[in-house]
Amino acid sequence: MNITIIHGQSHKGTSYYVGRELVKNFDSCQVEEFFLPKVIPDFCLGCYQCLKKDLSHCPHAEKCQPITEAMKNAELLIFTTPVYCM
């Protein structure tokens, strides 16, 4: 089974460990992990080239393509996001 985890934080905090704990429940799976914003430090410019033409015209295509390919190939997507207690 192909699993892609997209972490909404660059550090390995509580959300990271919850995502890893979920993956433990699957035997013999291939896991790809991406840590945002670390892997794509430049934010979307809002140029819409990805929508007007195609994803290859995005100024950040080189950094985005590995993530979009992993998402397309995944049988399970896990998104983690920071949890803050105030």
BELPE-V891176 format. One record per pair of residues at least 6 apart in sequence whose C-alpha atoms are under 8 Angstrom apart, sorted by the first residue. I is the first residue (numbers start at 1). GAP is how many residues later the second one is. D is the distance in Angstrom with one decimal. If there is no record, write none. Layout:
# BELPE-V891176
[[I,GAP,D] [I,GAP,D]]
This chain:
# BELPE-V891176
[[1,27,7.0] [1,28,4.6] [1,29,6.1] [1,73,7.8] [1,74,6.4] [1,75,8.0] [2,27,5.9] [2,28,4.9] [2,29,6.1] [2,30,8.0] [2,71,7.0] [2,72,4.9] [2,73,5.4] [2,74,6.7] [3,20,8.0] [3,26,6.9] [3,27,6.1] [3,28,4.8] [3,29,6.4] [3,71,5.2] [3,72,6.0] [3,73,4.9] [3,74,6.0] [3,75,7.6] [4,27,5.8] [4,28,4.8] [4,29,5.9] [4,30,8.0] [4,66,6.3] [4,67,6.3] [4,70,5.8] [4,72,6.5] [4,73,5.1] [4,74,6.3] [5,14,7.4] [5,26,7.3] [5,27,6.2] [5,28,4.7] [5,29,6.3] [5,72,6.0] [5,73,4.7] [5,74,5.8] [5,75,7.5] [6,27,5.9] [6,28,4.9] [6,29,6.2] [6,30,7.3] [6,71,7.8] [6,72,6.3] [6,73,4.9] [6,74,6.3] [7,8,8.0] [7,9,6.9] [7,26,7.4] [7,27,6.0] [7,28,4.8] [7,29,5.9] [7,72,5.9] [7,73,4.8] [7,74,6.2] [8,27,6.4] [8,28,5.1] [8,29,7.1] [8,71,7.3] [8,72,5.7] [8,73,4.6] [8,74,6.6] [9,26,6.1] [9,27,5.5] [9,28,6.7] [9,71,8.0] [9,72,6.5] [9,73,6.3] [10,25,5.3] [10,26,5.9] [10,27,6.5] [10,28,5.9] [13,69,7.9] [14,68,7.8] [14,69,7.5] [15,65,5.7] [15,66,6.2] [15,67,6.0] [15,68,6.9] [16,64,6.7] [19,59,6.9] [19,60,7.8] [19,61,6.6] [32,38,7.2] [34,33,7.3] [39,24,6.9] [40,20,7.9] [40,23,6.0] [40,24,7.1] [42,18,7.6] [44,16,7.8] [48,10,7.9] [49,6,7.3] [49,8,5.6] [49,9,5.6] [50,6,7.0] [50,7,5.9] [50,8,5.3] [55,6,6.5] [71,6,6.9]]
